[in-house]
Amino acid sequence: MIHLYLAEDQGMLNTALTTILNLESDITVVGSAADGQTALNEIRLKHPDIAILDIEMPKLSGLDVADQLKNDQSATKSLILTTFAQPAYFKRALAADVAGYLLKDSPSDDLVESIHKIMAGQIIYAPELVHGMYTASQNPLTKRELEVLSAAQNGASTMEIARIVSLSPGTVRNYMSAVLSKLGAHNRLDAINIAKTNKWL
């Protein structure tokens, strides 16, 4: 029997996935959570074979949970199931050694098949993610977004950044939000580190 744990903050989807997966004769969902911290705590207690993780969740993201499980040297394999096909998220998932990364619009049969393949030792990534990673432009940020991020490097406040780049504070916040989303970053410092690592700053 394959024991799964499901971390998904959308209640209806959580219930639907649990129902679908429990219909399989060799799969059982041993627990579920709507936030990453609860999921991590319960995964550590229950030791499921596979943890199916959404990315965007309260408290901890699915990628944070995957990172922690890697650090724990947990035997639980991480399978990211998300709507986000962003290369930055995929790169973080690769760094966390996830066993799978699938998109939510994939058929449920694909998910079940992927679970079996992961249990057999395979690593499963949605083809469009791999393609997107290698065809995406090197730097996803616009010139203006880079200016805003660069101005934030020394810990400047939103008001200070606005003065430096001659924009309103609201516009600066919008640009920064776009930067965080494109890079899959948690905060400004994370975004700056990602940009510097890739030599965009």
Backbone as CSV, one residue per row, in Angstrom:
resi,resn,N_x,N_y,N_z,CA_x,CA_y,CA_z,C_x,C_y,C_z
1,MET,0.835,-1.202,0.000,0.000,0.000,0.000,0.873,1.256,0.000
2,ILE,0.534,2.222,-0.863,1.252,3.493,-0.935,0.559,4.496,-0.017
3,HIS,1.297,5.038,0.935,0.731,6.003,1.874,1.074,7.423,1.423
4,LEU,0.029,8.229,1.236,0.194,9.599,0.758,-0.210,10.605,1.817
5,TYR,0.427,11.764,1.767,-0.013,12.904,2.573,-0.289,14.040,1.601
6,LEU,-1.384,14.757,1.803,-1.801,15.801,0.872,-1.812,17.163,1.552
7,ALA,-1.040,18.093,1.030,-1.005,19.465,1.537,-1.540,20.392,0.458
8,GLU,-2.740,20.894,0.664,-3.435,21.722,-0.329,-4.374,22.660,0.412
9,ASP,-4.229,23.973,0.196,-5.016,24.923,0.982,-6.401,25.203,0.416
10,GLN,-6.685,24.735,-0.786,-8.028,24.886,-1.346,-8.876,23.697,-0.893
11,GLY,-9.840,23.968,-0.010,-10.612,22.904,0.624,-11.284,21.946,-0.337
12,MET,-11.930,22.481,-1.385,-12.648,21.615,-2.331,-11.685,20.718,-3.092
13,LEU,-10.552,21.285,-3.500,-9.563,20.492,-4.233,-8.942,19.446,-3.320
14,ASN,-8.681,19.804,-2.089,-8.130,18.867,-1.112,-9.060,17.661,-0.971
15,THR,-10.356,17.945,-0.781,-11.342,16.869,-0.621,-11.453,16.020,-1.882
16,ALA,-11.480,16.689,-3.050,-11.622,15.970,-4.318,-10.431,15.053,-4.572
17,LEU,-9.218,15.568,-4.343,-8.022,14.759,-4.563,-7.970,13.576,-3.600
18,THR,-8.330,13.831,-2.346,-8.342,12.747,-1.359,-9.291,11.637,-1.790
19,THR,-10.473,12.031,-2.258,-11.479,11.054,-2.708,-10.971,10.261,-3.904
20,ILE,-10.424,10.969,-4.892,-9.941,10.318,-6.115,-8.811,9.334,-5.798
21,LEU,-7.866,9.774,-4.975,-6.702,8.929,-4.678,-7.084,7.715,-3.831
22,ASN,-8.029,7.903,-2.919,-8.459,6.783,-2.068,-9.246,5.723,-2.847
23,LEU,-9.674,6.059,-4.058,-10.376,5.076,-4.897,-9.414,4.024,-5.456
24,GLU,-8.126,4.369,-5.475,-7.131,3.423,-5.981,-6.912,2.309,-4.960
25,SER,-6.859,1.093,-5.428,-6.785,-0.062,-4.525,-5.481,-0.125,-3.734
26,ASP,-4.412,0.484,-4.266,-3.113,0.390,-3.593,-2.633,1.723,-3.038
27,ILE,-3.552,2.707,-2.931,-3.189,4.032,-2.418,-4.118,4.403,-1.270
28,THR,-3.557,4.977,-0.215,-4.375,5.512,0.868,-3.804,6.856,1.307
29,VAL,-4.684,7.834,1.496,-4.279,9.158,1.972,-4.319,9.134,3.500
30,VAL,-3.157,9.259,4.120,-3.068,9.099,5.579,-3.259,10.410,6.339
31,GLY,-3.348,11.519,5.604,-3.559,12.801,6.262,-3.534,13.930,5.258
32,SER,-4.048,15.082,5.676,-4.026,16.258,4.806,-4.001,17.512,5.653
33,ALA,-3.556,18.601,5.052,-3.484,19.885,5.757,-3.691,21.015,4.768
34,ALA,-4.107,22.167,5.302,-4.341,23.345,4.476,-3.229,24.383,4.625
35,ASP,-2.209,24.070,5.427,-1.061,24.972,5.532,0.220,24.154,5.640
36,GLY,1.316,24.782,5.235,2.577,24.065,5.150,3.166,23.627,6.477
37,GLN,2.990,24.435,7.517,3.581,24.073,8.804,2.911,22.839,9.390
38,THR,1.563,22.806,9.337,0.837,21.621,9.817,1.239,20.396,9.007
39,ALA,1.338,20.577,7.693,1.732,19.463,6.824,3.101,18.922,7.230
40,LEU,4.074,19.816,7.417,5.424,19.386,7.777,5.422,18.621,9.099
41,ASN,4.702,19.155,10.090,4.646,18.497,11.397,4.064,17.092,11.292
42,GLU,2.979,16.956,10.520,2.311,15.653,10.418,3.096,14.672,9.549
43,ILE,3.753,15.183,8.512,4.592,14.316,7.676,5.728,13.728,8.517
44,ARG,6.299,14.558,9.386,7.367,14.080,10.262,6.877,13.004,11.229
45,LEU,5.597,13.075,11.596,5.029,12.085,12.515,4.584,10.808,11.801
46,LYS,3.993,10.980,10.607,3.342,9.851,9.925,4.237,9.135,8.916
47,HIS,5.297,9.799,8.467,6.251,9.198,7.522,5.571,8.563,6.304
48,PRO,4.765,9.332,5.572,4.142,8.773,4.362,5.199,8.489,3.295
49,ASP,4.829,7.677,2.314,5.758,7.397,1.218,5.965,8.632,0.353
50,ILE,4.859,9.354,0.086,4.917,10.532,-0.776,4.088,11.651,-0.148
51,ALA,4.627,12.860,-0.171,3.882,14.043,0.242,3.562,14.860,-1.005
52,ILE,2.276,15.033,-1.289,1.837,15.849,-2.420,1.665,17.277,-1.904
53,LEU,2.427,18.191,-2.453,2.526,19.538,-1.891,2.121,20.615,-2.889
54,ASP,1.162,21.450,-2.490,0.877,22.661,-3.246,1.987,23.665,-2.936
55,ILE,2.245,24.616,-3.830,3.292,25.606,-3.554,2.770,26.718,-2.660
56,GLU,1.703,27.379,-3.095,1.203,28.540,-2.367,0.294,28.094,-1.228
57,MET,0.823,28.085,-0.019,0.054,27.740,1.172,0.429,28.692,2.308
58,PRO,-0.463,28.867,3.295,-0.106,29.696,4.451,1.026,29.067,5.260
59,LYS,1.732,29.920,6.005,2.774,29.547,6.969,4.042,29.018,6.310
60,LEU,3.956,27.942,5.569,5.089,27.446,4.780,4.580,27.066,3.395
61,SER,5.359,27.375,2.369,4.985,26.949,1.025,5.350,25.475,0.829
62,GLY,4.831,24.893,-0.228,5.192,23.513,-0.538,6.678,23.354,-0.778
63,LEU,7.303,24.376,-1.346,8.750,24.324,-1.583,9.519,24.391,-0.269
64,ASP,8.991,25.179,0.687,9.617,25.216,2.023,9.550,23.841,2.682
65,VAL,8.390,23.196,2.559,8.214,21.864,3.148,9.187,20.877,2.500
66,ALA,9.286,20.937,1.172,10.205,20.042,0.454,11.649,20.269,0.901
67,ASP,12.017,21.552,1.091,13.365,21.879,1.581,13.622,21.253,2.951
68,GLN,12.634,21.383,3.839,12.781,20.847,5.192,12.904,19.323,5.185
69,LEU,12.101,18.673,4.337,12.162,17.212,4.256,13.527,16.762,3.730
70,LYS,14.077,17.534,2.796,15.420,17.215,2.301,16.436,17.370,3.429
71,ASN,16.310,18.469,4.184,17.240,18.700,5.298,17.115,17.618,6.373
72,ASP,15.883,17.111,6.557,15.646,16.036,7.523,16.193,14.696,7.048
73,GLN,16.575,14.644,5.761,16.934,13.376,5.111,15.775,12.374,5.250
74,SER,14.574,12.913,5.091,13.356,12.115,5.217,13.226,11.125,4.061
75,ALA,12.658,9.966,4.369,12.393,8.969,3.327,11.151,9.331,2.522
76,THR,10.373,10.297,3.002,9.178,10.747,2.281,9.589,11.500,1.024
77,LYS,9.034,11.108,-0.097,9.327,11.768,-1.370,8.354,12.930,-1.561
78,SER,8.850,14.039,-2.077,8.016,15.217,-2.304,7.538,15.261,-3.752
79,LEU,6.235,15.482,-3.913,5.638,15.650,-5.241,4.915,16.992,-5.245
80,ILE,5.440,17.946,-6.006,4.818,19.265,-6.102,3.668,19.194,-7.102
81,LEU,2.493,19.679,-6.683,1.324,19.743,-7.558,0.818,21.180,-7.500
82,THR,0.951,21.925,-8.595,0.718,23.359,-8.533,0.156,23.905,-9.837
83,THR,-0.362,25.119,-9.771,-0.805,25.821,-10.977,0.334,26.641,-11.575
84,PHE,1.453,26.747,-10.839,2.531,27.641,-11.243,3.593,26.927,-12.077
85,ALA,3.738,27.386,-13.322,4.733,26.788,-14.218,5.959,27.685,-14.349
86,GLN,6.238,28.476,-13.320,7.343,29.418,-13.387,8.693,28.713,-13.233
87,PRO,9.648,29.043,-14.116,10.985,28.430,-14.034,11.649,28.605,-12.670
88,ALA,11.432,29.760,-12.021,12.082,29.995,-10.719,11.589,28.999,-9.673
89,TYR,10.285,28.713,-9.683,9.739,27.722,-8.756,10.314,26.342,-9.074
90,PHE,10.385,26.035,-10.352,10.888,24.725,-10.768,12.341,24.544,-10.349
91,LYS,13.137,25.607,-10.470,14.541,25.540,-10.049,14.644,25.268,-8.552
92,ARG,13.785,25.935,-7.766,13.799,25.694,-6.311,13.408,24.251,-6.003
93,ALA,12.442,23.748,-6.761,12.007,22.363,-6.553,13.146,21.397,-6.863
94,LEU,13.882,21.666,-7.930,15.019,20.813,-8.283,16.064,20.834,-7.170
95,ALA,16.301,22.022,-6.601,17.274,22.137,-5.523,16.839,21.366,-4.281
96,ALA,15.515,21.191,-4.121,14.988,20.459,-2.967,14.883,18.957,-3.250
97,ASP,15.365,18.544,-4.420,15.359,17.120,-4.799,13.954,16.511,-4.795
98,VAL,12.962,17.275,-5.297,11.614,16.712,-5.342,11.579,15.556,-6.335
99,ALA,10.700,14.597,-6.057,10.585,13.425,-6.921,9.641,13.673,-8.086
100,GLY,8.843,14.730,-7.988,7.917,15.034,-9.066,7.445,16.471,-9.006
101,TYR,7.082,17.024,-10.157,6.555,18.384,-10.246,5.530,18.373,-11.362
102,LEU,4.252,18.419,-10.980,3.157,18.334,-11.942,2.253,19.549,-11.826
103,LEU,1.548,19.845,-12.901,0.605,20.953,-12.908,-0.800,20.448,-12.593
104,LYS,-1.575,21.304,-11.927,-2.909,20.893,-11.478,-3.877,20.621,-12.625
105,ASP,-3.594,21.156,-13.807,-4.510,20.895,-14.914,-4.217,19.564,-15.606
106,SER,-3.269,18.803,-15.065,-3.009,17.460,-15.590,-4.170,16.535,-15.215
107,PRO,-4.494,15.558,-16.068,-5.562,14.602,-15.738,-5.222,13.819,-14.467
108,SER,-6.251,13.445,-13.705,-6.025,12.708,-12.456,-5.318,11.379,-12.720
109,ASP,-5.556,10.788,-13.896,-4.868,9.536,-14.240,-3.356,9.738,-14.311
110,ASP,-2.940,10.927,-14.778,-1.507,11.231,-14.849,-0.907,11.304,-13.449
111,LEU,-1.676,11.859,-12.510,-1.194,11.955,-11.137,-1.016,10.565,-10.533
112,VAL,-2.013,9.718,-10.725,-1.934,8.353,-10.190,-0.762,7.595,-10.817
113,GLU,-0.604,7.739,-12.125,0.501,7.073,-12.817,1.849,7.583,-12.301
114,SER,1.927,8.901,-12.073,3.171,9.494,-11.577,3.509,8.987,-10.181
115,ILE,2.489,8.822,-9.349,2.700,8.290,-7.998,3.327,6.904,-8.065
116,HIS,2.798,6.073,-8.946,3.348,4.720,-9.085,4.784,4.757,-9.623
117,LYS,5.044,5.645,-10.563,6.394,5.749,-11.125,7.388,6.249,-10.080
118,ILE,6.965,7.218,-9.263,7.833,7.731,-8.204,8.160,6.627,-7.202
119,MET,7.158,5.819,-6.876,7.395,4.702,-5.955,8.348,3.668,-6.550
120,ALA,8.394,3.624,-7.871,9.304,2.702,-8.558,10.697,3.307,-8.732
121,GLY,10.879,4.531,-8.207,12.203,5.147,-8.249,12.414,6.167,-9.346
122,GLN,11.369,6.439,-10.138,11.516,7.412,-11.210,11.284,8.832,-10.689
123,ILE,11.770,9.804,-11.443,11.537,11.219,-11.161,10.668,11.761,-12.286
124,ILE,9.569,12.405,-11.924,8.578,12.828,-12.909,8.428,14.346,-12.905
125,TYR,8.717,14.979,-14.044,8.509,16.414,-14.194,7.600,16.651,-15.398
126,ALA,6.645,17.568,-15.264,5.783,17.915,-16.394,6.659,18.409,-17.551
127,PRO,6.473,17.870,-18.749,7.326,18.231,-19.892,7.376,19.736,-20.161
128,GLU,6.217,20.422,-19.978,6.197,21.851,-20.274,7.060,22.650,-19.312
129,LEU,7.274,22.114,-18.107,8.144,22.785,-17.140,9.599,22.697,-17.570
130,VAL,9.997,21.526,-17.982,11.381,21.332,-18.432,11.640,22.183,-19.660
131,HIS,10.672,22.181,-20.590,10.811,22.984,-21.808,10.887,24.465,-21.470
132,GLY,9.996,24.899,-20.559,9.961,26.300,-20.178,11.238,26.756,-19.508
133,MET,11.848,25.864,-18.754,13.070,26.216,-18.025,14.202,26.545,-18.994
134,TYR,14.246,25.830,-20.107,15.356,26.018,-21.040,15.040,26.993,-22.174
135,THR,13.736,27.377,-22.317,13.394,28.322,-23.372,13.087,29.701,-22.811
136,ALA,12.909,29.800,-21.499,12.641,31.101,-20.887,13.858,32.002,-21.051
137,SER,13.601,33.300,-21.194,14.718,34.228,-21.304,15.554,34.151,-20.036
138,GLN,16.829,34.400,-20.184,17.753,34.274,-19.049,17.302,35.095,-17.860
139,ASN,16.887,36.331,-18.134,16.462,37.212,-17.055,14.992,37.569,-17.254
140,PRO,14.100,37.124,-16.361,12.669,37.388,-16.539,12.244,38.800,-16.142
141,LEU,13.167,39.575,-15.558,12.804,40.894,-15.052,12.994,41.985,-16.108
142,THR,12.063,42.952,-16.106,12.186,44.095,-17.001,13.250,45.054,-16.455
143,LYS,13.641,46.015,-17.289,14.641,46.998,-16.871,14.162,47.755,-15.637
144,ARG,12.881,48.139,-15.618,12.337,48.895,-14.496,12.305,48.047,-13.219
145,GLU,11.936,46.776,-13.353,11.916,45.872,-12.196,13.311,45.705,-11.613
146,LEU,14.306,45.629,-12.498,15.687,45.519,-12.029,16.129,46.791,-11.305
147,GLU,15.681,47.941,-11.806,16.026,49.209,-11.147,15.464,49.242,-9.729
148,VAL,14.207,48.820,-9.598,13.563,48.808,-8.277,14.276,47.834,-7.350
149,LEU,14.601,46.650,-7.872,15.277,45.642,-7.049,16.675,46.111,-6.664
150,SER,17.362,46.737,-7.592,18.708,47.243,-7.320,18.670,48.311,-6.222
151,ALA,17.653,49.158,-6.288,17.530,50.225,-5.287,17.233,49.664,-3.900
152,ALA,16.720,48.452,-3.856,16.371,47.832,-2.567,17.540,47.096,-1.922
153,GLN,18.673,47.039,-2.609,19.782,46.191,-2.154,20.321,46.553,-0.776
154,ASN,20.325,47.832,-0.443,20.917,48.254,0.824,19.877,48.405,1.926
155,GLY,18.757,47.697,1.781,17.737,47.736,2.822,16.855,48.969,2.777
156,ALA,16.789,49.636,1.618,15.985,50.850,1.492,14.500,50.547,1.678
157,SER,13.785,51.495,2.270,12.335,51.354,2.440,11.649,51.620,1.107
158,THR,10.365,51.337,1.048,9.599,51.598,-0.173,9.653,53.083,-0.535
159,MET,9.533,53.954,0.468,9.601,55.399,0.218,10.959,55.794,-0.343
160,GLU,12.024,55.218,0.201,13.378,55.540,-0.273,13.596,55.033,-1.691
161,ILE,13.104,53.830,-1.966,13.229,53.280,-3.319,12.480,54.175,-4.302
162,ALA,11.287,54.629,-3.898,10.473,55.492,-4.760,11.239,56.765,-5.140
163,ARG,11.942,57.333,-4.154,12.733,58.538,-4.443,13.894,58.237,-5.382
164,ILE,14.547,57.093,-5.162,15.718,56.739,-5.974,15.347,56.544,-7.436
165,VAL,14.218,55.855,-7.680,13.846,55.513,-9.066,12.773,56.435,-9.630
166,SER,12.410,57.471,-8.867,11.430,58.476,-9.317,10.071,57.864,-9.680
167,LEU,9.564,57.057,-8.773,8.244,56.458,-8.927,7.452,56.681,-7.648
168,SER,6.147,56.481,-7.720,5.336,56.581,-6.511,5.533,55.323,-5.670
169,PRO,5.338,55.404,-4.349,5.465,54.213,-3.498,4.554,53.073,-3.936
170,GLY,3.343,53.400,-4.379,2.416,52.362,-4.834,2.942,51.631,-6.055
171,THR,3.537,52.386,-6.976,4.105,51.767,-8.186,5.303,50.888,-7.827
172,VAL,6.107,51.349,-6.867,7.246,50.552,-6.400,6.751,49.226,-5.825
173,ARG,5.680,49.295,-5.013,5.131,48.055,-4.432,4.645,47.105,-5.530
174,ASN,4.037,47.669,-6.566,3.560,46.831,-7.673,4.728,46.160,-8.394
175,TYR,5.781,46.933,-8.649,6.963,46.360,-9.301,7.596,45.272,-8.436
176,MET,7.693,45.540,-7.137,8.323,44.571,-6.240,7.492,43.287,-6.168
177,SER,6.180,43.432,-6.167,5.304,42.263,-6.163,5.526,41.423,-7.413
178,ALA,5.675,42.099,-8.558,5.930,41.391,-9.812,7.273,40.670,-9.773
179,VAL,8.277,41.313,-9.194,9.615,40.709,-9.064,9.542,39.431,-8.228
180,LEU,8.878,39.518,-7.059,8.782,38.361,-6.172,8.064,37.213,-6.867
181,SER,7.002,37.540,-7.604,6.233,36.509,-8.299,7.061,35.840,-9.394
182,LYS,7.751,36.649,-10.203,8.544,36.097,-11.306,9.690,35.214,-10.824
183,LEU,10.292,35.599,-9.710,11.456,34.863,-9.211,11.087,33.766,-8.215
184,GLY,9.813,33.714,-7.825,9.410,32.728,-6.831,10.071,33.002,-5.494
185,ALA,10.293,34.295,-5.212,10.999,34.691,-3.992,10.016,34.963,-2.857
186,HIS,10.476,34.766,-1.614,9.629,34.982,-0.442,9.601,36.450,-0.033
187,ASN,10.690,37.160,-0.269,10.794,38.546,0.167,11.869,39.247,-0.673
188,ARG,12.085,40.519,-0.371,13.060,41.292,-1.161,14.464,40.704,-1.087
189,LEU,14.877,40.325,0.104,16.229,39.786,0.263,16.403,38.514,-0.554
190,ASP,15.386,37.670,-0.534,15.419,36.437,-1.321,15.531,36.775,-2.806
191,ALA,14.751,37.763,-3.255,14.777,38.168,-4.668,16.145,38.723,-5.058
192,ILE,16.725,39.526,-4.171,18.052,40.093,-4.434,19.099,38.985,-4.549
193,ASN,19.023,38.014,-3.656,19.980,36.895,-3.696,19.841,36.088,-4.984
194,ILE,18.585,35.852,-5.407,18.348,35.110,-6.651,18.931,35.879,-7.835
195,ALA,18.664,37.186,-7.871,19.146,38.011,-8.977,20.673,38.076,-9.006
196,LYS,21.290,38.166,-7.837,22.755,38.223,-7.778,23.370,36.876,-8.164
197,THR,22.744,35.800,-7.710,23.242,34.465,-8.054,23.246,34.250,-9.565
198,ASN,22.222,34.803,-10.231,22.115,34.664,-11.683,22.815,35.793,-12.438
199,LYS,23.488,36.673,-11.652,24.254,37.796,-12.239,23.341,38.753,-13.024
200,TRP,22.102,38.934,-12.546,21.197,39.923,-13.139,21.374,41.261,-12.463
201,LEU,21.968,41.262,-11.269,22.293,42.495,-10.563,23.802,42.582,-10.401
